[in-house]
Amino acid sequence: MKKLSDSNLILIGMVGGFLSGLFFGPAMGNIKFLGDIFLRLIQMSVIVLICGSVSEAVGSLKKEQLGSMGIKTLFVFMLTTMMASIFALIMVNVLQPGTGLPPIDGMQYDGTPPDMSWGRVLTEFFPQNIVASMSSGQTVQVIAFAVMFGIVLSMKNEESSGSKILEMIRYFNEIIMGMMHIILKLAPIGIFALLGWVTGVIGFEVIIPLAKFLLALLVAAILTFLGMLLPVCIYARLSPVKFVRKLSRMGAIAFTTTSGAVALPIEMEDCEKKFGVDPSVTRLVLPLGMTLSSAGLALYLAVACVTMFQFFNLDMNFSTQLKIVVISALTTLGTSSVPSGALVSMAVVFPYLGLPLEGIALLAGVDRFSDMIRTPMNVFCDVIAAVAVAANTGKLDHDIFNKS
C-alpha cells in the first residue's frame, strides 16, 4: 500500500477538521489545545533555525562570491521579495479579504504595536543583545546578527577554524531541521484541531470569503512576476514569450509537488540548457535562493498579515504597513526552505505584530491552494534572478537561449 505524503495527510487533517467542526460544533473547542501545542512546538525552535540557516547560507560563500556576485544576488533577492510584499499589500487593500468574517470567541487582538518614527523603526532592526533578541523572538534583529556573522564566517572560511565552525553550524542546522521534520509530522493533528475549533465555532461560512484571499495572492503573484520578468528580459535582450515557455517544466513540478526542493534539480538543468545561464551562476544563485529568496512566501505573509488586521477591524497607518512589508520580506530569509514554511513564518510574524496565533487557523484551510501559487512563484523568481545575475556578469549564452 502506497504511503500517504505529508501534504496529503495535511489535506486530510484539513478536511477532517472542517467536517468535524460542522458535525460536532462548539464541542471541537475541547481539542483546541492540540493545535496550541503544535504551534508552540514550531515556535520553540524557529528562532535558532533562522539564525543557523542564514549564517550557513551567507557563510558558505567564498570571498569572491561574497563580493561581486554575492552582493548582486542578494540585491536581486531582496528586490524581488520587497516587490512581492508591496504588490501583495496593494491587492489585499483593494480586495479586503479579511472583512466580512464574523468575530470568533477567544480571538482578541493583543494590542496595537507602538507607533514609532522611521529612525526608531530602523534602529530596532539591530540588536543590543542577541541572546535577549532570540529569547524575545525579535526575528529581524536575529537575521541582522546572522547576516553579519555569516559575512565574517565567509571571510574566515578558508582558514581551518572558520571551516570547522561552518561545519558545526551545518550539523547543528541538520539537527534543528530534523526536529522541525518531526514536529511537522504533527501538522495534520494540529490543523485538524485548529480548523475543527474555527469551523465549530463560526461555521463553514468562514471559507467562502477566503476566496478573495487566494485571488489577492494570485493577482499579486502575477504582478510581481511580470514586474521582474519584463525589466530583466529587456536588460538581457531576451524574448519574454520564450522565457515563459521555458518555465513550463519546472513550473509543473513546483505546482504539483508544492516543493521548491523537488523542483531545484530541474530548475538548475533548465537554467543551464534552456536559458543559457553559466553553471557557476546557477550553482550559486539557485541553491542560495532556497534559503535567502522566497517572493511567494513574502507575498503570502503580507497578504496574511493585512487580512488579519482587516479581520480584527484595525486601522493600519503607513508605519505599520511599512513594517509588514519589511518583516514579510526579511522573515523569508530563514524559513523559505522549511517544510510548511508558511505556518512557521506566520508563527514568527504574527506575535511580532501583536496578532494572536489562532489567526493561523483561519488561513490554514486554503494553505494547500496558496502553496500552489507560492511555490511556482518562488521557482520562477529564482530563475529570473539567475538570468539577471548572469546577464550582468557576462555569463549568459544567448545562443543557447534562442536555440533551445
N, C-alpha and C positions, 0 to 999 in steps of 0.2 A: 504493500500500500504506500502510495506516494505521500511523503510528509508535507504538511501544510507549511507554507512560508510564513515568516513573521508578519509580512504585510497582510496576508490573507487572515491570519489569526487576529490581527488588529481590526480588520474589517468585520470579522465575525463578532468580536467583542463590541464593536460599534453598533452593529445591527441588533445584537442581543440586548445591549443597553437601551436602545430605542424601544424595542418591543417590550422589554420588562417594565420600563417606565410607564408605557401605555397600559399594560395589564395590571400592574401592582400599585401604580400611582405613588402617593407620598410615602408609602412603606419602603420604597427604594432608598429613602434617606438614611435608613438604618445601616446601609453598607457603604455610605459615602466615605467612611474612614479608610476603606481600602484604597480609594482614589487619592485621598490625602497622603497616605503612606507612600504611594507610588511617586507623587510629586516631591515629597521630602527626600526620597532616595535619589532622585535626579539632582535635586539642589545640593545635596551633601558633597558631591564630588565635581560639580560643574566648574567651579572657580579654579581648582587645581588643574582640571582638564584644559581650560582655556589658557592658563599661564604656561603649561607644559607644551601644548601643541603649537602655540605661537612662537615660543622660544625655540623649539625644534625646527620649525619651518624657516625662520629667519636665520638661525644659527647654522643650518645646513648649507647655506650659500657660501661659495668661495669668495675671496676678496674681490676678484674681478667681476663676479656675478653680482655681488652686493653693491658694486659701484654702478656702472653704466646700465647694464641690462636689468639688474635687480631693481634699481630705482624706477626705471621706466615701467617695469612690470607692476610694481606696487602702485605706481601712479595710475595706471590704466585700471587696475583692480578697484582702487578706491573711487575713481571717477565713475566706474560702472555701478558700484553699489550705491553711491550717493545719488546718481541719476535715477536708479531704480526706486530709491526711497522717496525722492521728490515726486516722480510721476505717480507713485502709489498714494502719496499724500494728496495730490490733486484729485485723483479719481475717487478716493474714499470720501473726500469732502463734497464732491459732486453727487455721488450716488447715495451717500448716507446709509450704508448697510447696517449700522448699529441702532438706527432709530426705528421705533415701532415695536420693539420687543417688550413684552410685559416684564415688570420687575420680578426678581427672584428672591425669595426669603433667604436670608443668610449671606447674601452677596451685597455688601455695602462697601462704598469707597472709603479707603483708609484716611484720606485727607489730601488736599491739593498740594502738589510738590511746591516747594518755595520758589517764588519768582525772583530770579537772580539776574544781575546785569550781565552783559556779554563778557566782560572781563572776568567776572566771578565764575561764569559757566566754563570758560576756557581754562581758568585756574584749576577747577575741580577735575579736569581731565588727568591731572598729575598727582600721584600720591605723596603724602608726607611720610607715611609708614606703610610699606607694602603688606606687612602682616595684618595691620589694622584694616587696610583696604580689602584684603581677602576675607577676613572674618566678618566684615560688614557687607560683603557682596558688592563692592564698588567695581563693577566689571570694567568700565572704561579705564580706570586707574590701573587695574591689573594688566590690561592689554598694553598700556603705555609702558609699564615696567617690563613686560615680556618682550616687547619690540626692542627696547634699549638693551636688555640682557642678551637677546639674540644677536644684535649687531656686534656687540663686543665678543660674544662667543664665536661668531663667524670670523672675526679678526684673529682670534686665538686658535682657531680650529686646526691650523697647520702645525701647531705645537702639540706635543703629546698630552699635556694637561688639558688643553681645550678639547681634544678629540675624546679623551676619557669622560669629560663632563657631558659632552654631547651624547655619547653612547649611554651614559647613565640616564639622561633625560629621555632618550628614546625608549629605554627599557621601562622607565617609570611611566611614560605615556602608554606603553603597551598594557601595563597593569591597570591603569585607570580606564583605558578603553575596554579591557576585559571586564572590569566592574560594570561599566556602562552597558555592555552587551548583556550581562546577566540581569541588570536592573530593567532593561528594555524588554526582556522576556516577559516581564510582568505587565507590560503595556496593555495587552488585551483585558486583563483583570481591572487595571486602573481605569481604562477608558470605559469599560462596562459599568463600573461603579459610578463614575462621574456622569456619564451620559444617562444612566438609569435615574440618577438623582435629578438631573436637569429636566428630563422628559417627564418624570413622575410628578415633578412639582408644577411645571407650567404647561405640559402637554406637547404634542408633536408640532404645534404651530411654530415652534422656535426654529425649525429647519427651513421653512419657506423663505423667510426674509434673508437667510444666508445665501440665497441665490445671488443677491446683489453683492455679497461679499466676494463670491467667485467671479462675478462679472467685473468688479473693480480690479481684482487681481489679474484677470486675463487681459483687460484693456491696458492696464499699466505695464504688463509684461510686453505686450506688442509695441507700445510706445517706446519703452526702454530699448528693446531690440532694434527697432528702426532708428532710434536716436544714436545708437552705437554703430550700426551697420553702415548707414549711408555715409557718414563722415570718413570712416575707415576705408570704404570702397573708393571714395573719391581720392583720398590721400594715397592709397596704394595702387590706384588705377586698375581696379577690378570691377567686373560686372556684378551688380547686386543680385541679378536673377540667377547667374551661375553660382554665386556664393550660397544662395538659399537652397538651390538644388543639391549642392554637395553636402548639406547638413542633414539630408533625409535619413541616411542610415543610422547615424549616431542619435538623431532625434527620435527615431522609432524605438531604439533601445532604451533611451532615457525615459521616454513616455511610458513604455510598458513595464519597465522594471522599477521606475522611480528611484534609480540608484546611479549617482554620478560615478561611483567606483566601478560599477559594471560597464558603464559606457566609456571609461577612460582609455582602455586599450584600442578600441575602435576610433575614438576621438583622436588619439595620437597617430594612428596609422593613416587615417583620412587627412589629417593636417599635413602630413609629410607627402603622401602620394597623390592627393587630390588638390590640396591648396598650395603646395609648393613651399611649405614652411620648413626651414632647415631643422634637422634633428636637435641641434644644440639649443634651439629656441623651444621646441615642443617639450623637450625633456626637462626644461626648467619651468616654463610658464604653466603648462597644463597640470602637472602634479602639484605645483605650488598653489594653483588655483583651487585645488581640492580643499585646502585649509584657509587660504587667505582671500578667496573670492567666492562670493555667493550672492549674486544680484537677485536671484529668485527668492532667497531667504530674506534678504534685506527688504525687498519689496513686500513680502508676506508680513514681516514684523511691523512695518509701518502701517499697513492696512489693518492688521490685528489690533495694534495699539489705539489707533484713532477710532476703530469700531467699538472698542471698549469705552473710550471716552464718550462716544455718542450714546452707547447703551446706558451709561450712568448719567447721561444728560449733563455733562460737564463742559464748561467753557474752556477753550484752548486758545491762549494768546500766542503771539508769534514765537516767544521764547520757548514755550512748551513744544510747539510744532518743530522748531529747530532742534530741540533736544531729542525728539522722536526720530528725526531724520538721522542725526549723528549716532545715536545709540543703536539704531537699527542697522546702520552700516558697520559700526565697529564690533557689534556683538557677533556678526558672522565670521569674524577673524578666527574665533576659537571653536565654533560649533558647526560650521558648514559641513565638515566631514563626519559628524557624529550621526549614527543611525537615529531616525526620527528626530533630526536636529531641530525641527520647528517646535516640538514640545519642550526640548531642552532650552532653546533660545527664549521662548515665551516665559519659561520659569525663571529666566535671568532678567528679562526686560521688565516684566510686569511689576515685581517688587520695587525696581529702581524708580518706576513712575508712580508707585503707590497704589497700583491696581491689584485686586485680590487674585490669587492663583486660580480660584474656582472659575474665573472667566475663561480659562483654557478649555473647560468642558463645553462651552458654547461653540467653540470653533473646531473642536476635535471631530465633530460629526462630518465635517467636509474636508478633513485633513488629507485623506487619500486623494480626493479630487484636486485639491490645491497643490499637492505634491506632483501631480501630473502636469501642472503648469510650472512649478518651481524648478524641477529637475532639468527639463529641456532648456529652460531659461539659463540656468547655471552653465550647462554644457555649451550652449551657443555663445554666451558672453565670454567664456574662457577661450573659445576658438577665435572670436573677434579680437580678443586681447593678444593672442599669439600672433595673429596676422599683423596686427598693428605694430607689435614689437619687432617682428621680422622685417616689415617694410622699413621701419625706422633705422634698423641696423644693417640694412643691405643683405638680409638673409632670406629673401622671398623670391622664389623662382617663378616668374610669370609664365614661362613656357609650360611648366607642369600644370599650373592652374588653368591655362587656356586649352591644353590638350586633353586633360583628363575629364 
